[in-house]
Amino acid sequence: MNQIESLEKLINYFSNLPSVGAKTAQRYAYFILNQPSSFVKGFADALVEANTNIHYCKVCGNFTDKEVCDLCSKRSSKTICVVKEPKDVLAIEKVKEFEGQYHVLHGTLSPLDNRGPDDIRIKELLQRVQQGGVEEVIMATNPDVEGEATAMYIGKLLKPFGIKVTRLSQGVSMGSDIEYADEVTLARALEDRKEI
Amino acid sequence: MNQIESLEKLINYFSNLPSVGAKTAQRYAYFILNQPSSFVKGFADALVEANTNIHYCKVCGNFTDKEVCDLCSKRSSKTICVVKEPKDVLAIEKVKEFEGQYHVLHGTLSPLDNRGPDDIRIKELLQRVQQGGVEEVIMATNPDVEGEATAMYIGKLLKPFGIKVTRLSQGVSMGSDIEYADEVTLARALEDRKEI
């Protein structure tokens, strides 16, 4: 193929993005070629700027461009919601129900991937609880094997502090069809049934 | 939502890419936040570099970083393959069957979108043919309404030059199932049937 070097390079960069294959990367690159240079310059600056300015919040570990993020500096630390990744914070914020602080673990325990307690931000969570003022920790890790294991593990570590540790409830999704619910979910929904 | 300005900006840029929605753009942006700055710097440079260095080839209209692209400068102009977009050149090059030059129209005739003969590179094609040496023009626009109409239109314009004008054959795809072929394709395949 008679490709142009700088085009090849750009396609390569695009194909590094999550779940972008060769065809999609090529499509993105061709799109860029057709854009005015002001747009492309702005895009390039935004990339570098975001990567330079944004780092982990000293307290919760979420992304921020300040030392302590807005959520940590403005909200009460009585309730801390523990999540796996920054995007989980966005998902929970969208619901507009939770008004406490977050704690981002940046991963879950995963013996298969060689990820132990020291590789995720558990120590930092314990320090926050140790400082006092925390009344409840909500474990909002994913309802999968690793998320469950991580929630259980952290739950045990928090026990000595005598605070409330909760877990997101599990059951059938709202608006879904019982017929298509998987067995594990349905079993859990039955087990955790509530009186109405 | 408590978003960070520079993150917001990056997500916005990503969501300009073709068929990238808010969720995907967010995913790309978070990916960038987690990359080493050397990678992000390289990505940004590649964007600007490609956009600056690459332009249309003076002869065929394909993307190139030279004045005349490699395909035009190295190959015989006896046969010219006319395509809609630069990515069609890549597709045909992959087959390794065609050894002539290309002509990229950058669009097809589309009265509905207000795109007439002067909006795509038809004039440039006629100039190339006028210069002489061209023996065949292969119309390789897409087998859809606009592609067909464009091929017919250009075919008529080329008639006075007395050169061969051909069109990609149409019929059932290799490896496909007759049962699932659409009616138009099947009708065309029957009509254009070949003796074996």
Boltz contact constraints between the chains, C-beta under 6 A:
constraints:
  - contact:
      token1: [A, 1]
      token2: [B, 93]
      max_distance: 6.0
  - contact:
      token1: [A, 2]
      token2: [B, 70]
      max_distance: 6.0
  - contact:
      token1: [A, 2]
      token2: [B, 71]
      max_distance: 6.0
  - contact:
      token1: [A, 4]
      token2: [B, 65]
      max_distance: 6.0
  - contact:
      token1: [A, 6]
      token2: [B, 49]
      max_distance: 6.0
  - contact:
      token1: [A, 6]
      token2: [B, 50]
      max_distance: 6.0
  - contact:
      token1: [A, 6]
      token2: [B, 53]
      max_distance: 6.0
  - contact:
      token1: [A, 7]
      token2: [B, 50]
      max_distance: 6.0
  - contact:
      token1: [A, 7]
      token2: [B, 54]
      max_distance: 6.0
  - contact:
      token1: [A, 9]
      token2: [B, 46]
      max_distance: 6.0
  - contact:
      token1: [A, 10]
      token2: [B, 46]
      max_distance: 6.0
  - contact:
      token1: [A, 10]
      token2: [B, 50]
      max_distance: 6.0
  - contact:
      token1: [A, 13]
      token2: [B, 43]
      max_distance: 6.0
  - contact:
      token1: [A, 13]
      token2: [B, 46]
      max_distance: 6.0
  - contact:
      token1: [A, 17]
      token2: [B, 28]
      max_distance: 6.0
  - contact:
      token1: [A, 17]
      token2: [B, 31]
      max_distance: 6.0
  - contact:
      token1: [A, 18]
      token2: [B, 27]
      max_distance: 6.0
  - contact:
      token1: [A, 18]
      token2: [B, 31]
      max_distance: 6.0
  - contact:
      token1: [A, 27]
      token2: [B, 18]
      max_distance: 6.0
  - contact:
      token1: [A, 28]
      token2: [B, 17]
      max_distance: 6.0
  - contact:
      token1: [A, 31]
      token2: [B, 17]
      max_distance: 6.0
  - contact:
      token1: [A, 31]
      token2: [B, 18]
      max_distance: 6.0
  - contact:
      token1: [A, 32]
      token2: [B, 51]
      max_distance: 6.0
  - contact:
      token1: [A, 33]
      token2: [B, 54]
      max_distance: 6.0
  - contact:
      token1: [A, 33]
      token2: [B, 63]
      max_distance: 6.0
  - contact:
      token1: [A, 37]
      token2: [B, 51]
      max_distance: 6.0
  - contact:
      token1: [A, 40]
      token2: [B, 47]
      max_distance: 6.0
  - contact:
      token1: [A, 40]
      token2: [B, 48]
      max_distance: 6.0
  - contact:
      token1: [A, 40]
      token2: [B, 51]
      max_distance: 6.0
  - contact:
      token1: [A, 43]
      token2: [B, 13]
      max_distance: 6.0
  - contact:
      token1: [A, 43]
      token2: [B, 47]
      max_distance: 6.0
  - contact:
      token1: [A, 44]
      token2: [B, 44]
      max_distance: 6.0
  - contact:
      token1: [A, 44]
      token2: [B, 47]
      max_distance: 6.0
  - contact:
      token1: [A, 44]
      token2: [B, 48]
      max_distance: 6.0
  - contact:
      token1: [A, 46]
      token2: [B, 9]
      max_distance: 6.0
  - contact:
      token1: [A, 46]
      token2: [B, 10]
      max_distance: 6.0
  - contact:
      token1: [A, 46]
      token2: [B, 13]
      max_distance: 6.0
  - contact:
      token1: [A, 47]
      token2: [B, 40]
      max_distance: 6.0
  - contact:
      token1: [A, 47]
      token2: [B, 43]
      max_distance: 6.0
  - contact:
      token1: [A, 47]
      token2: [B, 44]
      max_distance: 6.0
  - contact:
      token1: [A, 48]
      token2: [B, 40]
      max_distance: 6.0
  - contact:
      token1: [A, 48]
      token2: [B, 44]
      max_distance: 6.0
  - contact:
      token1: [A, 49]
      token2: [B, 6]
      max_distance: 6.0
  - contact:
      token1: [A, 50]
      token2: [B, 6]
      max_distance: 6.0
  - contact:
      token1: [A, 50]
      token2: [B, 7]
      max_distance: 6.0
  - contact:
      token1: [A, 50]
      token2: [B, 10]
      max_distance: 6.0
  - contact:
      token1: [A, 51]
      token2: [B, 32]
      max_distance: 6.0
  - contact:
      token1: [A, 51]
      token2: [B, 37]
      max_distance: 6.0
  - contact:
      token1: [A, 51]
      token2: [B, 40]
      max_distance: 6.0
  - contact:
      token1: [A, 53]
      token2: [B, 6]
      max_distance: 6.0
  - contact:
      token1: [A, 54]
      token2: [B, 7]
      max_distance: 6.0
  - contact:
      token1: [A, 54]
      token2: [B, 33]
      max_distance: 6.0
  - contact:
      token1: [A, 63]
      token2: [B, 33]
      max_distance: 6.0
  - contact:
      token1: [A, 65]
      token2: [B, 4]
      max_distance: 6.0
  - contact:
      token1: [A, 70]
      token2: [B, 2]
      max_distance: 6.0
  - contact:
      token1: [A, 71]
      token2: [B, 2]
      max_distance: 6.0
  - contact:
      token1: [A, 93]
      token2: [B, 1]
      max_distance: 6.0
